[in-house]
């Protein structure tokens, strides 16, 4: 059940503002692209957008936070938050690297699928624990996932012995740096998961239940939704997406690192919020999260491209997050988007 929409007097009086409030992320992405394209042509005499290297670099910049953001989208729509995904990603990356280190000398072709399977399975465990704490023991999502943040962080560093775990495997190298139809394989992996998650959220009963849970938990219970089981599945999905991000990281850099996802946690949440999801639950889309991740990637890569100090990236992304929250509040008033009480 998607959030209910009802026209309000404010929306009727200000239709243009209502449109901007709902489509601002798309418009902002276009404005960013135009800005950097204009700067590139005036300052360097080259194209920013029509350069295949730039486009691929931006897509690769966006891939890892987007993979984390896909599962985070489900959790946030349901009214929760998952702070553990960064170090779940790092744990999966380390486990994959460790397994491949052991198997590569004897069976290099078998090492890759074994490493992927091990990383995926180990990533599900924190999600199951998070979901159990939140759904069965009624631990607040912020506290439960913050605790798992610390646990996954510690276990990841223990598994890595406090260092980066290198892997010298030609199959892993091909997965991380190879291309298909001229597009890097990590981008194809990300695109495939985006399509699957978009279909699940927009076309299945599971997606409808997720919106219902975030829109009004009491109504969801009364309508017969198994809220505890659904919550458990949501956090397991979030952890699984973090596991996929860990696999992609290990493939791209031929190494596993426990801290791999630490700087990406806030970017994943930012992508969801910038893409139009409400932190109060009940609204959001996978496509919106993709747009949010692209906005962050364009800002990060674009500022480097025009030789701005990299620390300004944090300032710029932080400002965009604040603006997106303010716009979300305005959208609620202008469009009448509201959760049934």
N, C-alpha and C positions, 0 to 999 in steps of 0.2 A: 504494500500500500504506500504510494508516494505521498509526500506532504500535500495537504489540501491547499488549494489556491483560491482566494476569493478577492475580487476587486474591492478596493477601499476608496473612500472619497479622495484620499491623497493621490492614489494611483490614477484616478479619473481626471484629477486636476493637473497632474504632471506626468503625462504618458511618456515624454521623452526621458525624464529622470528615472522613471520606472524601468525603461528599456536599458538605460546606462547602468543601472544598479544590477541588472540581471546578466548583462553581456560585457561588463567592464573588463573582465580578464582577457577575453578575446581581443577587445579593442586595445588594451594595454600591450598585449603581445605584438600587435601590428605596429603600434606606435614605437615600441622598442626597436623593432626590425627596421622601421623607416629611419629612426634616429641614427642607428649604427651604420646603416647603408649610406645615409647622407654624409656622416662623418668620414667614412672610409673613402668615399669618392672625392670629397673636398680636400681632405688632409693627405691621402695617400694615392689618389687616382686609381683605386682598385674597387672591386665590388665586395661587399660583406656577405650578401645573401647568395649571390650567384657563384660563389667559390665553393666547389664540392668539399674541399678540405674543411672549411669553416662549418659547413652544414653537418658533416660527419662528426666533427669535434663537439659541436653543440649537442648532437644526439647522444654522444658518448658521455658528455658531462651530465646529461639528464637521466641516463639509463639507471644508474644505481639508486639515486634518491627516488626515482619513479617506481622501481621495483619495491622499495620499502613502502612507498606511498600507496601502492595498490591495496595491500592488506590493511594499511592504516585507514584508507577510505572507508572500508566496511566497518571498522571499529568506531570511527568518529561518527559516521551516519547513525550508528546504533547508540550514540550518546556516551561512548567510552573514549579511552586513549591508551596507546601502547608505547610506553617509554623504553621498552626493552629491546626493540627491534635492531638498534645499532649494534649492540654487543651480541645479540643472537646471530646477526650477520657475521660478525667477527669469529664467533665460535664455529659456525658452519664452515667458514673459510679455512680455519686452522685444522679442523677435523678432516676436511677434504684433502688438504695438503699433506697431513700426516699419513693418511691411508695411501695416498699416491706415492709418497716417499717409500713406503714399505714395499708396495707391489710393483713399482716401475722397473727395478732391476730384473725381475723375473718375468713379469707379464705386463709390458707397457700398454698394450691395447686394452687389457682388462682393468688396469689401474684407474682409468677415467670413469667408466660406469660405476665401479666400486666406490670411488671417491664421491661421485655425485649422490649415490644412494646413501652412503654414510652421512654426508652433510645434510641431506634432506631429512633423514630420520632423526638426527640429533637436533635439528632445528625445530621439529614438531614438539619435542618434550617441553621446552619453556612455554610454548603456546598452550599446551594442555594444562600445565601447572597454573599459568595465568588465568585461564578460563575457569579452572576449578576453584581457585581462590576467589574470583570475582562472582561466579554464578552460584557456587555452593556455600562458600563461607562468608559471602557478602563483604569481602574486602574491597574498599574503593579502588577503581581502576588505576588511579594515579599512584596510590601507595603500593598496590600489588605489583604493577609492572615496574615501578621504581625499584622495588626489592629484587625483582628478576633481573633488572639492569645490572645490579651489583653482582648477583650470582653468576650470570652469564659472562660478565666481565672477568671475574676471578677464575672461573673454570677455563675460559678461553686462554688467559695468560698462563695458567698452569699447564694446559695442553701444549702450548707453544714454548714452554720453558722461558717465558718472558722475552722471546725473540721472534723475528719473522721466520716462517718456515718455508724455505725455497723448494721448488719442485722442478725437476728437469725432465719433462715428458713431452715428446713431440705431439701427441694427441691433444694434450692440454694446451700447448702453444697454438695449435691450429684452431682450437675452439676460441681462444682469447683474441687472436690476432688475424685469423683467417677471414675471408670475405665470401659471400654468396651473392651473385648478381651485382657485384660491386659494392655491396653493403656489408659492414662488419657483422660477424655472427652475433656478438653481444646485443646488437640492436635488433636483430631478428628474434632473439630469445625474449627480449623485452616486449617487442611488438606482439609476439604470440601470447604472452601472458596478459598483456593489455586487452587483447580481443577476448580471451577467455573470461577474464574478470568483468569486462563490460557486459558480456552476454549474461553472466550469472547475476549481476546486479540489476540489469534492466529487463531481463526476459524470463527470469525464473521466480518461483514462489519463494525461494531462499532470499532473493533480493527484496521482494515485497515484504517479507517478514523483517528484514533488516531495517527498512524504512519505518515500518510499524513500531518496532522496538524503540527506535530513536524518537519517533513522533510522540508516542504516549505509551509508556511501559505498562501502565495499569490496563489500558484498553487492549494492549497486545495479549496480556495474560487472560483477560476476560474473553477474548476472541478465540482462545484455544491454542495459541502458539506456545510451544514448549520453550519458554524463555531461557531456562537454565541450559538446555542442550544447545540452543542457538547461540548463546553467549560463548559457550565452550568452543563451538565451531568457529566463531568469528576470530577469537584470539589464536586458535590453531592455524587458521588461514593466514593471519597476519605474520605469525612466526614462520610459516612455510614460505611466504614471499620473501622474508628476510633471509631464509636459507638459500633461495634461488639467487638473491643478491650476493650472498657470500660465495656461491659457486662461480658467478660471473666475475667477481673480484679476483678470485684465485686464478681463473683462466686468463684474465687480462694481464695480470702482473706475474704469473707463474710463481705465486707465493701466497701463503695464508698469513694473516695478521689479526691478532685479537682485537686491535683497535681500528680495524678497517672501517667499521660503520659508525664510529663515534661521531665524526663531524657531519654525518649524513642524517642523523636522527632529526634534528631540527629542520633540516631541508625537507625531509619527507613530510613532516607535519605541516610545514609552510606550504608545500605544494598542494596539499589537500585543502587547506584554508584559502589560499589564493585562488584555487580552482572553484571556489563557491560553496564548499561544505561549511556547515555551521558547527561550531564546537559544542553547541547545545544539543546536537543530534537532529535527525529527521530530514536532512537535505544534503545533497552532494552527488557527484557523478564521477565515473572513471575518466570520462573525457575531460571534465573539469580538472582532475588531478594531473592529467597529461599536460594540459595547458599551463597549469601552475608549475610543473617541473620544467617545462620549456622556458617559462618566464625567468625562473631562477637561473637556468643554464645560460640563457641569452645574456642576462645581467653579468654573470660571472665571466663568461668567455668574452663578452663585448668589452667589459672594462679592461681586461687584460689586452685585448686587441688594440685599444686606443691608449695603451700605456698608462693607465691609472693604477696607483698603488693597490695591490690586492686586498689590503685591509678595508678599502672602501666597499668591497663586495658585501661584507657583513652589515655595514651601515645601510646600503641600498636594499638588501633583502629584508632587513629589519623594518625599514620604513614601509616597504610594500606589504609586509605582514600586518602592520598596524592599520594601514589604509584599507586592506581587505576586510579586516574585522569591522572597521567603521562602516564600510560599504555594506557588509552583511546586515548590520543593524538597520541601516537606511533601507535596504531591500525589504526587510521585514515590515517596515512601516509603509513603504510605497506600494508594494505588491500585495500586501495583505497575507503574505506567507505566514502561517501560524500553525502551531500544533494544537490539536484538540486537547482540551483539559479533561 
